[in-house]
Amino acid sequence: MIIKYNPKLKELARELRRNATKSEVCLWQKLKLDQIHGYDFHRQKPIDEYIVEFFCNKLRLAIEVDGYSHQLEEIWEKDAVKTNRLNELGIHVLRFSDTQVLRDMDNVLRAIEEYIFMFEASENTPPSIPPS
């Protein structure tokens, strides 16, 4: 499925790739090169009017890594709007904190794998589970 995006986000996505956080770099090391069950992930992917940290088109899965600022109510509300819009587009969103990625990578990867197993069990249609 072709996913449309605002072309003005392309340069910002490049900039975000160049200035990735430590947690984004650590998770990317696990996702790149089809390491997670052969699925192709992209990083800093523009979708609609947003950029998601990691995205797999086949899985219809966006992965977000949230830093400390995402605990602020204003940012949390923006994240909720973003997640709702992505869900409307048929994209499931998994959210992890920087701390989870840096200190508990095994469980982060298990959560991603759990989504993949549900996706595969549902014959390659995104599972209907609530966003994280």
C-alpha positions in Angstrom: 0.0 0.0 0.0 1.3 3.4 -0.9 1.5 5.8 2.1 1.2 9.5 1.3 3.1 12.1 3.1 3.8 15.8 3.1 6.9 16.3 0.9 8.0 19.2 3.1 8.8 16.6 5.8 11.5 14.9 3.7 14.3 17.2 4.7 13.3 17.1 8.4 13.3 13.3 8.3 16.8 13.4 6.9 17.9 15.8 9.7 16.3 13.5 12.3 18.2 10.5 10.9 21.5 12.5 11.2 20.7 13.5 14.8 19.2 10.3 16.2 19.1 9.8 20.0 21.1 7.1 21.7 17.9 5.0 22.2 16.9 5.4 18.5 20.4 4.3 17.4 20.3 1.3 19.8 16.9 0.1 18.5 17.9 0.8 14.9 20.8 -1.6 15.3 18.2 -4.3 16.1 15.7 -3.4 13.4 17.9 -2.7 10.4 18.8 -5.2 7.7 15.7 -7.2 8.1 16.9 -8.6 11.5 13.5 -8.9 13.0 12.0 -12.0 11.3 13.0 -10.7 7.9 10.8 -7.5 8.0 12.1 -4.3 6.4 12.0 -1.3 8.7 12.7 2.3 7.8 13.7 5.0 10.2 12.4 8.6 10.4 9.6 7.8 7.9 7.2 10.6 6.8 3.6 9.4 6.9 0.8 11.8 6.3 1.7 15.0 8.3 4.0 13.1 10.7 7.3 11.4 11.0 7.6 8.1 12.8 10.9 6.9 14.2 10.6 3.4 12.7 8.1 2.0 10.2 7.5 -1.4 8.5 5.0 -1.1 5.6 4.3 -4.8 5.4 3.4 -5.0 9.1 1.6 -1.6 9.0 3.6 -0.9 12.2 5.1 2.3 13.5 7.5 2.3 16.4 8.0 5.4 18.5 10.7 6.0 21.1 9.7 8.7 23.5 12.1 10.8 25.5 11.5 12.6 28.8 9.6 15.5 27.1 6.9 13.0 26.1 5.8 12.9 29.7 4.7 16.5 29.5 0.9 16.8 29.0 1.2 19.0 25.9 3.5 16.6 24.1 1.5 13.6 25.4 -1.7 15.1 23.8 0.2 15.6 20.5 1.4 12.0 20.6 -2.2 10.9 21.2 -3.4 12.8 18.1 -0.6 11.4 16.0 -1.3 7.8 17.2 -5.1 8.3 16.4 -4.3 9.6 12.9 -1.9 6.7 12.2 -4.5 4.2 13.5 -7.1 5.8 11.1 -4.6 5.1 8.3 -4.5 1.4 9.4 -1.1 1.7 11.1 -0.6 0.3 14.5 1.8 2.2 16.9 4.0 0.7 19.5 5.5 3.3 21.9 8.5 2.7 24.1 10.4 5.1 26.4 14.1 5.9 26.0 14.6 4.1 29.3 12.9 0.9 28.1 15.0 0.8 25.0 18.3 1.5 26.8 17.7 -0.7 29.8 15.3 -3.4 28.7 15.9 -4.0 25.0 15.0 -7.7 25.3 11.4 -6.9 26.4 11.1 -4.1 23.7 12.1 -6.7 21.1 9.7 -9.2 22.6 6.8 -6.7 22.3 7.7 -6.1 18.6 7.9 -9.8 18.0 4.5 -10.4 19.7 3.0 -7.9 17.3 4.6 -9.7 14.4 3.3 -13.1 15.6 -0.2 -11.7 15.9 0.2 -10.1 12.4 1.3 -13.4 10.9 -1.4 -15.4 12.7 -4.1 -13.1 11.4 -2.9 -13.9 7.8 -0.9 -10.7 7.3 -3.6 -8.2 8.3 -2.8 -5.8 11.2 -4.1 -7.3 14.5 -6.7 -5.2 16.2 -5.1 -4.5 19.5 -5.2 -1.1 21.2 -2.2 1.2 20.7 0.5 1.1 23.4 
